[in-house]
């Protein structure tokens, strides 16, 4: 089959929604995307190396906040969505989407092992006329410089035999205002045909697509979005430290500044950065920039500030503990409220709460946690020693038994009035007590 015919056949299958779509990686990005694709009318197959996820999906049980079990069960009932750990079945997919993690190594360098392994798996069963789209966040050049050569190992050529695209994921777990289908999708491809097919496919799944000239531009778009957030959060975190030393409430300052109808966008400080994007993506660009002998001092400084925030919280806690009870950190009993990285989700990836627990325990404190969304801390790469810890229940007796409660994640499903009433000392990293009108003499902002 020649290139023109391969393009036409695949384009027509996408328009008719008769194409089969494979989504690799069924986590916080892949599963919501797979369900959106299935709802759009495509036969969708999810691929994951985790057999437990595969079994849950095939049973109609969702493990992701953004996807309900009832929606999943309905798609399973209608045979629109299935899951498998057998990657040889990728050959039956007309469109293959890669949604695998892109973490950092211990030396804070890009870890592309998941992308490379996935590309090798696809290469082994790649056939003519398929569209492969990378969604994983990474540095500019990954699609064409790393993924493309691996896919071509079997002799097929991008743009001639198969088509290669990039469309960065833009998921925001816990955001009820936006979902996969309502977030505009940036798209591009390796060549005009790949770009056209990628645009055609996502146009059927989401409300709006934003075509750009190359995969490198699309990769730069996503990394720029997250650097923008990381830098601005670092700025307000530094302002928190400065204004705190002056006796000024940074949250009051930001709220007042936000009344200006132009020239200001509010960002809010916290105990550090968490999640799969903001703490990680900036370092992908700083690493890539070294190839061009370009320094990234601004981005690196923002990273240093954000990484240091758990230490700042510990310092404020220690100061308050000594002032209030004349008690050392090493003899304190502490409850961390919220172990997830952001409110109203169960995602603990890169959560600053984990770092806070680790720092407190290294100082000798006895630490527990409460999180209505995280019953038990799962296995993590950096905090293996915390695996299996169980969330404690919140009641009057439990709250009053701790010397200090640290609000690290301000979930809505927490009884802050009860905490205010019975908590002896409350360290608030999210301004939640003032926001709810519950400030008292036992509340210290950090």
C-alpha positions in Angstrom: 0.0 0.0 0.0 1.5 3.4 -1.0 1.7 6.4 1.3 -1.3 8.2 -0.3 -3.5 5.2 0.0 -2.4 4.4 3.6 -3.2 8.0 4.5 -6.6 8.0 2.8 -7.7 4.7 4.3 -6.8 5.7 7.8 -8.3 9.2 7.5 -11.6 7.7 6.3 -11.6 5.1 9.1 -11.1 8.0 11.6 -13.8 10.1 10.1 -16.2 7.1 10.1 -15.1 6.1 13.6 -14.4 2.6 12.4 -10.7 2.8 13.4 -9.5 0.8 16.4 -7.6 2.8 19.0 -5.0 1.5 21.4 -4.0 3.6 24.5 -0.8 2.5 26.2 -0.6 3.5 29.9 -3.9 3.4 31.9 -3.1 5.9 34.6 -4.3 9.4 35.4 -3.9 10.4 31.7 -4.4 7.2 29.8 -7.6 5.9 31.3 -9.6 9.2 31.1 -8.4 9.5 27.5 -9.3 5.9 26.6 -12.8 6.4 28.0 -13.2 9.7 26.1 -12.1 8.0 22.8 -14.5 5.1 23.5 -17.4 7.5 24.2 -16.6 9.2 20.8 -17.5 5.9 19.1 -14.1 4.2 18.6 -13.4 0.6 19.6 -10.7 1.2 22.2 -8.2 -1.1 23.8 -6.1 0.0 26.8 -2.7 -1.5 27.3 -0.8 -1.7 30.5 1.9 -3.8 32.1 0.0 -3.7 35.4 -2.3 -6.7 35.2 -4.3 -5.4 38.3 -5.3 -2.3 36.3 -6.3 -4.4 33.3 -8.4 -6.7 35.5 -10.2 -3.7 37.1 -11.0 -2.1 33.8 -12.4 -5.3 32.3 -14.5 -5.7 35.5 -15.9 -2.2 35.0 -14.2 -0.9 38.2 -12.4 2.5 38.0 -9.4 3.4 40.1 -9.2 7.0 38.7 -11.1 9.9 40.2 -11.9 11.4 36.7 -13.6 8.2 35.5 -16.6 6.7 37.3 -17.1 3.0 37.6 -20.6 3.4 36.1 -19.2 5.1 33.0 -16.6 2.4 32.7 -19.1 -0.4 33.2 -21.3 1.1 30.5 -18.4 1.2 28.0 -17.6 -2.4 28.8 -21.2 -3.5 28.4 -21.3 -1.9 24.9 -17.9 -3.5 24.0 -16.4 0.0 23.4 -13.5 -0.4 25.8 -11.4 -3.3 26.9 -7.9 -3.7 28.5 -5.0 -6.1 28.0 -1.4 -6.7 29.0 -0.7 -8.4 25.7 1.2 -5.8 23.7 1.2 -8.0 20.6 -2.4 -6.9 20.1 -1.1 -3.5 19.1 -0.9 -4.7 15.6 -4.7 -4.6 15.4 -4.9 -0.9 16.4 -5.1 1.7 13.7 -4.2 4.5 16.1 -1.8 4.0 19.0 -1.5 6.6 21.7 1.4 6.5 24.2 0.5 7.8 27.7 3.4 6.5 29.9 5.3 8.3 32.7 8.3 10.5 32.2 9.9 10.8 35.7 13.3 12.0 36.7 16.2 9.9 37.8 17.8 10.3 41.2 20.1 12.8 39.7 17.1 14.8 38.4 17.7 14.0 34.8 15.0 12.8 32.3 14.1 9.2 32.6 12.8 8.2 29.2 12.9 4.5 29.8 9.1 4.1 29.8 8.9 5.9 26.4 11.7 3.9 24.9 10.4 0.5 26.1 7.0 1.3 24.8 8.4 2.4 21.4 10.3 -0.9 21.2 7.1 -2.8 22.0 5.2 -0.9 19.2 8.1 -1.4 16.8 7.8 -5.2 17.1 4.3 -5.2 15.7 4.1 -1.9 13.8 2.5 -2.2 10.4 1.7 0.0 7.5 -1.0 2.6 7.8 -0.9 3.1 11.6 -0.8 6.4 13.4 1.3 6.5 16.6 0.9 9.5 18.9 3.0 10.4 21.9 1.2 12.2 24.7 3.8 11.9 27.5 5.4 15.2 28.5 9.0 15.5 27.5 11.6 17.9 26.1 11.5 19.2 22.5 12.9 16.7 20.1 11.8 13.5 21.8 9.2 12.4 19.2 11.4 12.7 16.2 14.9 12.1 17.8 14.1 9.2 20.1 10.7 7.6 19.4 10.9 7.8 15.6 14.2 5.9 15.2 13.0 3.2 17.5 9.8 2.7 15.6 11.7 2.6 12.3 13.9 -0.3 13.5 11.6 -2.8 11.8 12.2 -1.2 8.4 9.1 0.9 8.1 9.5 4.7 7.6 7.7 7.5 9.3 5.7 9.5 6.8 5.8 6.7 4.2 4.7 3.5 5.9 3.3 4.8 9.2 2.5 8.2 10.7 3.9 9.8 13.9 2.3 12.6 15.9 2.6 14.4 19.2 -0.2 15.8 21.3 0.7 16.7 24.9 -1.7 15.7 27.7 -3.3 18.5 29.6 -5.1 16.7 32.4 -5.7 18.4 35.7 -6.7 15.8 38.3 -9.4 17.0 40.6 -10.5 19.9 38.4 -14.2 19.5 38.0 -14.5 22.4 35.6 -12.5 20.8 32.8 -12.2 17.2 31.6 -10.4 15.5 28.8 -12.9 16.4 26.1 -13.2 20.1 27.1 -9.5 21.0 27.2 -8.2 22.2 23.8 -5.7 19.7 22.3 -2.4 20.9 20.8 -1.5 18.6 17.9 1.3 18.1 15.4 2.9 15.4 13.4 6.1 14.3 11.7 5.2 15.6 8.3 2.0 17.0 6.8 0.1 13.7 6.5 0.9 12.8 10.2 -0.2 16.2 11.3 -3.4 16.0 9.4 -4.3 12.6 10.7 -3.5 13.6 14.3 -5.7 16.7 13.9 -8.5 14.6 12.4 -8.4 12.0 15.1 -8.5 14.4 18.1 -11.1 16.6 16.4 -13.5 13.7 16.8 -12.6 13.2 20.5 -12.3 16.7 21.9 -14.1 20.0 21.4 -11.2 22.0 20.0 -7.7 21.2 18.6 -4.8 23.6 18.2 -2.5 22.6 15.3 1.2 23.7 15.5 3.9 23.4 13.0 6.0 20.5 14.4 6.2 18.0 17.2 9.0 20.0 18.8 6.8 23.0 19.0 4.0 20.9 20.6 6.5 19.5 23.1 7.7 23.0 23.9 4.1 24.1 24.4 3.4 21.7 27.2 6.8 22.2 28.9 6.3 26.0 28.7 2.8 25.7 30.4 4.3 23.9 33.4 7.4 26.0 33.7 5.1 29.1 33.8 3.3 27.6 36.7 6.4 26.4 38.5 8.1 29.8 38.2 5.1 31.7 39.4 4.5 29.3 42.3 8.2 29.7 43.2 7.7 33.5 43.2 4.8 33.5 45.6 6.6 30.9 47.8 9.5 33.3 48.1 7.2 36.2 48.8 5.6 34.1 51.5 9.0 33.8 53.2 9.8 37.5 52.8 6.4 38.8 53.9 6.2 36.3 56.7 9.4 37.8 58.1 7.7 41.2 57.9 4.6 40.0 59.6 2.5 40.3 56.4 0.0 37.7 55.3 1.0 36.8 51.8 -2.5 35.3 51.1 -4.2 38.6 51.9 -1.7 40.4 49.7 -2.4 38.0 46.7 -6.2 38.2 47.2 -6.1 42.0 47.2 -3.7 42.1 44.2 -6.1 39.8 42.3 -8.8 42.5 42.3 -6.7 44.3 39.6 -8.5 43.5 36.4 -5.4 43.4 34.3 -1.6 42.7 34.6 -1.9 40.2 37.5 -2.7 36.5 37.7 -3.0 35.0 41.2 -0.8 32.0 42.2 -0.8 30.7 45.7 2.0 29.4 47.9 2.1 26.0 49.5 4.3 23.3 51.2 6.0 22.5 47.9 5.1 21.1 44.5 3.7 17.8 43.6 2.1 15.8 40.8 3.4 14.4 37.5 4.1 17.6 35.7 5.2 20.8 37.5 7.9 19.4 39.8 9.4 17.4 36.9 8.9 19.0 33.5 11.1 22.1 34.0 14.1 19.9 34.6 13.5 18.2 31.2 14.1 21.6 29.5 17.1 22.5 31.7 18.7 19.1 30.8 18.0 19.5 27.0 19.2 23.2 27.1 22.7 21.9 28.0 23.0 20.3 24.6 22.8 23.9 23.2 25.1 25.4 25.8 22.3 27.5 27.1 21.9 28.2 30.9 18.4 28.0 32.5 19.1 30.0 35.7 15.6 31.3 36.1 14.0 27.9 35.8 16.6 26.2 38.1 16.2 28.9 40.7 12.4 28.3 40.7 13.0 24.6 41.2 15.4 25.3 44.1 12.8 27.5 45.8 9.9 25.0 45.4 12.0 22.0 46.5 13.0 23.9 49.7 9.5 24.6 50.8 9.0 21.5 52.9 12.1 22.6 54.9 10.5 26.0 55.4 7.4 24.3 56.8 9.4 22.2 59.2 11.2 25.3 60.4 7.9 27.1 61.1 6.6 24.0 62.8 9.6 23.7 65.0 9.5 27.4 65.9 5.8 27.2 66.8 6.2 24.0 68.8 9.0 25.5 70.9 7.1 28.8 71.4 3.8 27.2 72.3 4.9 24.1 74.4 8.6 24.5 74.9 8.9 21.1 73.2 11.5 19.8 70.8 10.6 18.4 67.4 12.1 15.0 68.3 9.6 14.5 71.1 6.6 15.6 69.2 3.6 13.6 68.0 2.5 15.0 64.7 -0.5 14.4 62.3 -0.1 15.5 58.7 -3.5 16.3 57.1 -3.4 15.4 53.4 -0.9 13.1 51.9 -2.0 13.6 48.2 -0.2 16.3 46.2 -3.3 18.4 45.7 -6.8 18.7 47.0 -9.6 16.3 46.3 -7.5 13.6 44.5 -5.8 10.4 45.6 -2.6 11.0 43.6 0.5 11.1 45.8 3.2 11.4 43.0 5.9 13.9 44.1 3.7 15.0 47.0 5.5 17.4 49.3 3.5 15.8 52.1 5.7 12.7 51.8 8.8 14.8 52.1 7.4 16.6 55.1 6.8 13.2 56.8 10.3 12.0 56.0 11.9 15.2 57.3 9.9 15.1 60.5 10.8 11.5 61.2 14.5 12.1 60.5 14.3 14.7 63.3 12.8 12.1 65.6 9.1 13.0 65.5 6.4 10.4 65.6 4.2 11.1 62.5 0.9 9.8 61.3 -1.3 11.1 58.4 -5.0 11.5 57.6 -6.3 11.7 54.1 -9.9 11.0 53.0 -8.7 10.0 49.5 -5.6 7.9 50.4 -6.4 5.0 52.7 -2.8 3.7 52.5 0.4 5.0 51.1 1.3 2.9 48.0 4.7 2.0 46.8 6.8 4.9 45.5 10.3 5.2 44.1 11.6 7.7 46.6 9.6 6.8 49.8 9.6 3.1 50.0 9.9 3.3 53.8 6.5 4.9 54.0 4.7 2.2 52.0 1.8 0.6 53.8 1.2 3.5 56.2 -2.5 3.8 56.9 -4.6 6.9 57.2 -5.9 7.5 60.8 -9.5 8.5 61.4 -10.3 12.0 62.5 -12.3 12.5 65.7 -12.1 14.6 68.8 -10.0 12.1 70.7 -7.6 11.5 67.9 -7.1 15.2 67.1 -6.5 16.2 70.7 -3.9 13.4 71.1 -1.4 15.1 68.8 0.9 18.0 69.6 0.7 19.4 66.1 -1.5 19.0 63.1 0.0 20.1 59.7 -2.4 20.9 57.0 -0.4 20.0 53.9 -3.3 19.3 51.5 -6.6 21.1 51.9 -9.1 18.4 50.8 -12.7 19.6 50.9 -13.8 16.4 52.7 -12.0 17.3 56.0 -13.8 18.7 59.0 -11.7 21.8 59.6 -14.1 23.1 62.3 -13.5 20.0 64.3 -9.7 20.3 63.8 -9.8 24.0 64.9 -11.8 23.1 68.0 -9.7 20.3 69.2 -6.3 20.8 67.6 -3.7 22.0 70.1 -1.4 23.6 67.4 -2.3 23.8 63.7 0.3 24.5 61.0 -1.6 25.8 57.9 0.3 25.6 54.6 -2.7 26.3 52.5 -4.5 29.2 54.3 -7.5 27.0 54.6 -8.6 28.1 58.1 -8.6 31.8 57.2 -10.4 31.0 54.0 -13.1 29.2 56.0 -13.3 31.9 58.7 -11.8 29.5 61.3 -8.6 31.2 62.3 -7.7 31.0 66.0 -4.8 31.4 68.3 -3.8 27.8 67.7 -3.3 28.4 63.9 0.1 29.2 62.5 0.5 29.9 58.8 3.5 28.3 57.1 
